[in-house]
Amino acid sequence: MAAFLTFFGRTLTEARLLSSANYVRTELPTRIAHRLRDMQTLPYVVVTNPHISHVYELYYKAFDRLRRISEIKTVDDNDRYCKVITETLKEHLSVIPRLAMGVLEIQGLMEPEDTDKFMTTLLRSRISRRVIAEQHLALTETYHSPWHFPDANMDPNIDAVGEIFLRCSAKEIVERCAKTITELVGKVNGSTAHIPEVRIYGHLDATFPYIQSHLEYIIGELLRNSIQAVIERRHQGEKPPPIEVLVCETPQHVIIRTSDRGGGVPKEILPYLWSFSKGPRSQTRLKNLRKVPALVATMQELKIPTEDQSVHDTKRNWRSAESGGHASSLSSLTSRPPDLRLGIGLPMSKIYAEYWAGSLELHSLEGWGVDAFLQISKLGNKNEQLITRASQDAV
């Protein structure tokens, strides 16, 4: 998919922009309709849960709004449609915490396996919808940019096409996430806190095309867990052992291993690492989730808000539909204490990794630490088929 979106963005014309718009116009209400049907098949007592009901109403409102949009024939039509997409994305920022609270509150009303399957299906679908919506918003901005010339040869130095960052650097992402988490922990625990160093080894020149905010979210959650575990273990005034990150590149994959010496995952927690609905800390997770008004699963959730905070890196010429008005809605989440555990970081990270044909595994050695293995496919997503009429014209 990344290869297709890249080619499509590099050859962007008015006709292709309109084809992209009509593809999104058709796909979004169709995919939302499937999720509405999923919720309609749940037991009635589950659907009446206020959080699940809230999500259902949001989805129905979006479906009803999007299905009424007629064929997009002009650039002005597309610009108006993009405003509708942006408004819908903002309205849906509360979906993930509401779903997470809902599945915790309906324990006993559904089998845990069925609850996790339901949650995974909704989140995978949500990723797919946001990917195609955000990519179209980014392509629209590219089309309106002063440097866009459809008939010109693509500048080989351009780093991004839409939301696809063509040369994602594993080293730079790990360094950026480590800096963010370290600053957050230092702000919460004080300047005297013993924060472990993050060391990076291996193939430090490895690059690959990826949606960078997705990767930043996964790496950010892994480093957040590792750093917090090492700090909580307390090393009696000694310098804490470092977090070691090893980058390995193969022709088809990039593997990022994160290793810490934080004592490992407690035995009572380990069986429930990838579950949204099970585990002994469910009530604590529910309490913490109530402090989170909106969750979009991007690097913004890990940043410390500052007066001049920018979501964009100066090296990236790409746009996130989560920026601007979205940032303020995340303020209480971005500044949350490192030990405010929501219980959804790992299962969500796994869904993101697998969605892009990768994987996320975790191995815990009790009394020592944890090794997390993130495998990133260079081939893009094999499952998500984003072949539009425009792409057929282009090939």
Secondary structure, DSSP 4 states (H G I P E B T S, - for coil): -HHHHHHHHHT--HHHHHHHHHHHHHHHHHHHHHHHHHHHTS-HHHHTSHHHHHHHHHHHHHHHHHHTPPP--SHHHHHHHHHHHHHHHHHGGGHHHHHHHHHHHTBTTB-HHHHHHHHHHHHHHHHHHHHHHHHHHHHHHHHHSTT--TTSPPPTT--EETTEEEEEEHHHHHHHHHHHHHHHHHHHH-TT--PPPEEEEE-TT-EEEEEHHHHHHHHHHHHHHHHHHHHHH--TTSPPPPEEEEEEE-SSEEEEEEEE-S----TTTGGGTT-SS-STTHHHHHHHHTT-S----SGGGGSPP-TT--SS-TT-----TTSTHHHHHTHHHHT--TT---S-HHHHHHHHHHHTT-EEEEEEETTTEEEEEEEEETT--SS-----HHHHHH-
